[in-house]
Amino acid sequence: MDRLIYTAMSGAKQAFLQQAGVANNLANAASTGYRAMEHKFRAVPVQGRRVAYACLYG
């Protein structure tokens, strides 16, 4: 259960940071010399014994 909460909060944190970046970009779009913030996300494979066990004996 703890891992599920950690995974959910990680996703929520990234969504919050992306929203904050977009808001910052919109607020400063008219500023001279402003460089927009970019948020890029990537998928990370899950590693661990439980995942391997589930894949083998699923």
N, C-alpha and C positions, 0 to 999 in steps of 0.2 A: 504494500500500500504506500509506503514511503517513497518508493521509486516512481509510482504513478503521480504522486503529488509533485515531486521534483520535476518530472517531465512536463506536467501541465504548467507549473510556474515558470519553467524555462521558456516555454512557448509564449506565455503571457508577457513575460519580460521583454522578449524580442519584439512582440507586437507593439508594446508600449514604446520601446526605443524607436521603432520605425515610425510610429505616429508622431513622436516628439521631433524626429528629424524632418518629417514632412511639414509640420507646423513651423519649425525654425526656418526651413527653406522658403515657405510662403511669406513669413514675416520679413525676411531679409532679401526677397527677390529684387527689390528696387534699389538696394544698396550698391554703390559703385565698388567693384572689385570683390564682391562676395562670391565665395566658392560654395556651391551646394554640397550638403552632406549626403553621402550615398550609403545605404544599408544593403548589404548583400548577405544572403543566407545560403547555407548549403546543407545538404542532408549528411548526417553522420551515422554510419552503421552502428547498430547496437552490439556490444560485445559482452560476453559473460557466459558462465556455465549454464545458466538456466535457459538462455536462448539456444545454445547448442543442443541441450537436452531436448528442448521442445521441437527442434528441427529434426532430430534423429528419431525421436520416439513419439512425436506429435500425435 
